[in-house]
Amino acid sequence: MKLELNQKKLFAGERQFSFRDKTTLSVKVKTLKSSCEYLIDVVALDPKMKSNFIFAKKSLISFIIFLNISLLFYLTPALDFFELTNKSWYIAGATIFSLISFITFLVFTQYERVFIARHTKIPLIRFYNGLPNKKEFKKFINMIQEKSQKRFEHLGLDMQSQCAGELKTIRRIQEQGGLSVSQYEHAKNKLLKFSDR
């Protein structure tokens, strides 16, 4: 069974996932602006995946604005009374900008599948849904879920040990650039509340 998954998405970047050993997953994320690499113990993952839909609002709003402008110039007969010497240029320009905005909206709107931490529920690993193909994607996800559950059952840790292990994993991910400081602090506070019980 293939122990790695490589995903590429136009303008969004690359994500590479591979198992270093039976329990450690290597995650490499490259975007247009940054890149990071971190390791994660699969026992920290909740085997149930979550869905995340990222909606490119700004691109959609600009599409609607430019579309309305082009329709206004094209369909409003009242504008014929004004001396717009280059009315067809205005229509063409607004139409081109509306098409560019729509294409940008399609490119930056994403549907992701996310593995979250068992106790803190913060996102630890994000996948582009169904890439590079659905069969390969599903196989790799099932492998992670299976390894996570088996390791969790094999270790049989009490709640305090689970929280300590998850905190260590989250701190390492934050130090390697996989999480922001605010996400780490939020997770740390949640885990401290869990361990106090």
C-alpha positions in Angstrom: 0.0 0.0 0.0 1.3 3.5 -0.9 2.5 5.4 2.1 2.5 8.8 0.6 0.1 11.3 -1.0 1.0 14.3 -3.1 -1.6 17.0 -3.8 -1.3 20.0 -6.1 -3.9 22.7 -6.7 -3.6 25.6 -9.1 -2.6 28.8 -7.3 -3.2 27.2 -3.9 0.0 25.2 -3.6 1.2 21.7 -2.9 0.7 19.4 0.0 2.8 16.2 0.5 2.0 13.6 3.1 4.1 10.5 3.9 4.6 8.0 6.7 8.1 8.1 8.2 7.3 5.0 10.2 4.1 3.2 11.3 3.0 6.0 13.6 4.6 9.3 12.3 3.2 11.3 9.5 5.3 13.9 7.7 3.3 16.9 6.4 4.9 19.4 3.9 2.8 22.4 2.8 3.9 24.9 0.1 1.8 27.9 -0.8 2.5 30.9 -2.9 3.5 32.8 0.3 5.0 30.3 2.6 6.0 26.7 3.3 6.3 24.5 6.3 7.1 20.9 7.2 6.1 19.1 10.4 5.8 15.7 11.9 2.7 14.4 13.7 2.1 11.2 15.7 -1.2 9.7 14.4 -2.4 9.0 17.9 -3.1 12.7 18.3 -5.6 12.6 15.4 -9.3 12.1 15.8 -10.1 9.4 13.2 -13.3 11.1 12.2 -12.5 13.7 9.5 -14.2 17.1 9.3 -15.1 19.0 6.1 -14.1 22.6 5.6 -15.4 24.8 2.8 -13.4 27.9 2.1 -15.5 30.4 0.2 -13.7 33.1 -1.8 -16.1 36.0 -0.9 -14.0 38.9 -2.3 -13.8 37.3 -5.7 -17.5 36.6 -5.8 -18.4 40.2 -4.7 -16.1 41.7 -7.4 -17.7 39.3 -10.0 -21.2 40.5 -9.1 -20.1 44.2 -9.1 -18.4 44.0 -12.6 -21.3 41.9 -14.0 -23.8 44.5 -12.8 -21.7 47.3 -14.3 -21.5 45.5 -17.7 -25.2 44.8 -17.7 -26.0 48.4 -16.7 -24.1 49.7 -19.7 -25.5 47.1 -22.0 -29.1 47.0 -21.0 -30.0 50.5 -19.9 -31.4 52.5 -22.7 -31.2 55.7 -20.6 -27.4 55.6 -21.0 -27.8 56.0 -24.8 -28.8 59.6 -24.2 -25.5 60.3 -22.6 -22.6 60.8 -24.9 -20.5 57.8 -24.0 -18.1 57.7 -26.9 -16.6 54.4 -25.9 -19.7 52.6 -24.5 -18.6 49.3 -26.1 -15.2 49.6 -24.5 -16.8 50.1 -21.1 -19.0 47.0 -21.6 -16.0 44.9 -22.8 -13.8 46.1 -19.8 -16.5 45.3 -17.3 -17.2 41.9 -18.9 -13.5 41.0 -18.9 -13.1 42.0 -15.2 -16.3 40.0 -14.3 -14.8 36.9 -16.0 -11.5 37.3 -14.3 -13.3 37.7 -10.9 -15.4 34.6 -11.6 -12.3 32.5 -12.5 -10.5 33.7 -9.4 -13.6 32.8 -7.3 -13.5 29.2 -8.8 -9.8 28.8 -8.2 -9.7 30.1 -4.6 -13.0 28.4 -3.4 -11.9 25.1 -1.8 -13.4 22.1 -0.3 -11.0 20.5 2.2 -11.0 17.4 4.4 -9.4 18.0 7.8 -8.1 15.8 10.6 -8.5 17.5 13.9 -6.8 16.8 17.3 -8.6 14.3 19.5 -9.4 16.5 22.5 -8.8 20.2 21.4 -10.5 19.8 18.0 -8.1 22.2 16.3 -7.2 21.4 12.7 -3.9 19.5 12.4 -3.9 18.2 8.8 -5.7 19.7 5.8 -6.2 17.8 2.5 -7.6 19.0 -0.8 -10.6 16.8 -1.2 -10.2 14.0 -3.7 -6.7 14.9 -5.0 -4.8 13.6 -6.9 -7.6 11.1 -7.6 -10.5 9.9 -5.4 -9.3 6.3 -5.2 -5.8 7.2 -4.0 -7.1 9.9 -1.7 -9.6 7.5 0.0 -7.0 4.8 0.4 -4.6 7.2 2.1 -7.3 8.7 4.4 -8.5 5.2 5.4 -4.9 4.2 6.2 -4.5 7.3 8.5 -7.8 6.6 10.3 -6.9 2.9 10.8 -3.4 3.7 12.1 -4.7 6.4 14.4 -7.3 4.2 16.0 -5.0 1.1 16.3 -2.3 3.2 18.0 -4.8 4.8 20.3 -6.2 1.4 21.4 -2.7 -0.2 21.6 -1.4 2.6 23.9 -4.4 2.5 26.2 -3.5 5.8 27.8 -5.4 7.5 30.6 -6.9 11.0 30.0 -3.9 12.9 31.6 -1.4 11.0 29.5 -3.5 11.6 26.4 -3.6 15.3 27.1 0.1 15.5 27.8 0.9 13.7 24.5 -1.4 15.9 22.5 0.0 19.1 24.1 3.6 17.9 23.1 2.5 17.1 19.6 0.7 20.5 19.2 3.7 22.4 20.6 6.0 20.6 18.1 3.7 21.4 15.2 3.5 25.1 16.3 7.3 25.3 16.6 7.6 23.9 13.0 5.1 26.4 11.6 2.0 24.2 11.2 -0.1 26.1 13.8 -0.2 29.8 14.8 0.7 30.9 18.3 -3.0 31.7 19.1 -4.1 28.2 17.9 -1.5 26.7 20.2 -2.5 28.8 23.2 -6.2 28.0 22.7 -5.4 24.3 22.5 -3.1 24.4 25.5 -5.8 26.1 27.6 -8.3 23.4 26.5 -5.9 20.6 27.4 -5.1 22.0 30.8 -8.9 22.1 31.6 -9.2 18.5 30.4 -6.3 17.3 32.6 -7.7 19.1 35.7 -10.8 16.9 35.6 
